[in-house]
Structures are given as structure tokens and as C-alpha cells.
Amino acid sequence: MEIVKGSRVRWGRLLWITIPLAAAAALVVLVPRSGPKDSGLPVLRDGTIAGGQAPVLIAPRDRVPRVERFVWSSVSKVDRYRIRVYADDGALLWSSETTDTVLAAPTSPALASRTPYFWMVEAQTEWQRWTASNLVEFRVGEAPR
């Protein structure tokens, strides 16, 4: 009888361990998980822009007779651009934001002839996130023939 009694004791201990484990496993599988809560912050995208698509700067480039406007390519699903113009020493001369891909050049500061300047455009891809173009150099003066 002791053999039978010992078997019952082992079986009882096994049930005390397996039943709670099975119940916990069932809860993990059957209880739906809640997704992230809406933080109330604005979202400006449908998804991440593939490959970090950035604006391509069109004009001015290289040597130009004068600078009347800045022109760049559009980026899909972007509605705001930031343009920056730098002096050859890296100092920021001018910055502006627009929703268009063309922006009139400022009248001040005046751009000196034959001095190298650099410009870039950033596209707002989502809230507080921007993707930048390459820096492009230009000089005001006689255009090459």
C-alpha cells in the first residue's frame, strides 16, 4: 500500500504544479494585448520615407549671374521645407521655411560677387524630424560660357 500511497502523493504534487502553469499559459494566449495609447501628438506621415528621400537642389548651382530664387525638387508626403544659406566660413546667412519648392532670394544680406556660398534644403518628414539635401555651392558673378 505504501507504493500506491506514494504514487498518489507524487501525482498530487504534479497536479499542484501543472494546473497553475496551464492556467497562466492560457491567459497569455487568450488575453488580447492592448496596443500603444494615442499620445495626442500630431503625426505627419503615413510611413517612413524609404531610403531617407531628400530634396535635390536645382538652382542656383556653380557660377550664376545673379540669384533671384532658390529651386529644389519636391519630396512626396512632405508639406514643409527649410532652406538655409551659408557663407564660405560656415556662418548661417539666412534661413526660411516654406511649403513650396521655390523661394525668392532675400534682398538682405547682399551676396558678394565671386564669393562662394552654400545652401541646403531640409524636408520635414514627420513631426520634429527632417531629412536634408546635400550642400551645394554657388557664386554670384559672370556665368561660364
N, C-alpha and C positions, 0 to 999 in steps of 0.2 A: 503494500500500500504506500509505502514511502515513495516509491518510484512514481506512482500516479500522482501523489500529492505534490511532489517536486515538479512534475510536468505542469501541473495546474499553476503553480507559483510562477514558473518561467513564462507561461502563456499569459498570465495576468499582467506581469511586468511588461511584456511585449505589447499588449493592448494599450497599457497606460502611455507608452511612448509613441506608438504608431497612430493612434486616433488623433491626438493633438497635432502631430505633423501633417496628417492628411487634411485636417480642417484648415490649417494655415496655408497649405498648398492650394486648396480650393479657393480660399479668399484671394490669394494673389492672382489666380487665373480668372476668377469670375467677377471681381470688383472692378468696375471701369475706372481708369485713371483720368484725372482731370487735367486738361491742357493748361498752358500758361495763361494767366489772367491778363486782361486788357489793361495796359498801364495808362491809357488815356493820352499817350504821346502820339503826335502825328506821324504817319507812315507815308513816305513819298515814293514808294516803289512797289512794283508787282513782284519783283525778284531781284537778285543781284545781277548787275550788268556783267555779262560774260566777258571775261578777259580784261576787265577794267577799262572798257572803251573810253577813250579820252578825245576831246576836241582836237582837230587838226588845224593849225594856223595857216591861213591863206595869204593875207596881206595886212601889213607890209612885211616884206622879206628882202634881205640883202640891201642893195642901194636903191633908194626911191627918190624922185624929185621932191616930194612933199608927202606928209601924212595927213590925210583928211578923215580916214576912218580905219577901224580895225575889223577884219573879217575872218571868221573861222567856221568850221563845219559844225553841224548840229549833232547832238548825241540823243539817241532815242530815249524816250521816257524821262527827259530832263527838262525842267522848265526854268532853271536859273543858272546863269553863268557869272563868274567873277573874273574880270580882266585886271592884270597888273602890268605896269610898265616900270622897268628898272634902268638906272644909269649904268655905265660900264663899271663902276665901282661896287655895284650891288645894292645901292641905295634905292628904296622904293620912291618913284617919282609920282605915280598916280595909280589909283585903284578905283574900280567901279563895278557895280552889279547890274545885270540886265536880263531880260527874258528872251532877247533877240540874239541872232548870231552876227549882227553888225552893230558897231558902236562908233559914234562920231568921236574923233580925236579931240582931246581937250585943247583949249587955247592957252592954258597955263598949266604947267610951265612950258615955255617955248623950247622947242627941240633945236639944239645947235647943229649946224651943218658939219658933216663928216665925223660926227661923234657917234660911237657905237651905243646903241640902246638895245635892250632885250625886253621881250614881252611874253606873257603866257596867259592861258585861259584855264579856269577850273570849272567843271560842271558838277552841280550838286546832284549826286546820285541817290541820296536818301537823307533823312534828317541828320544834319551836322556831319555829313560825310561827302567829301569832294574828290574828284579824280582830275588830275592835272595834265595839261598838254606838255610838250617839250618846250624849253625856252627857245625862242627864235630871235636872231639878231637882225637889226636893220640900222641903216644910216640914212640920214636925210642929206640930200645933195644931188648932183647930177647922176641920172641913171645910166648904167653902162649901155653901149650901143650894140 
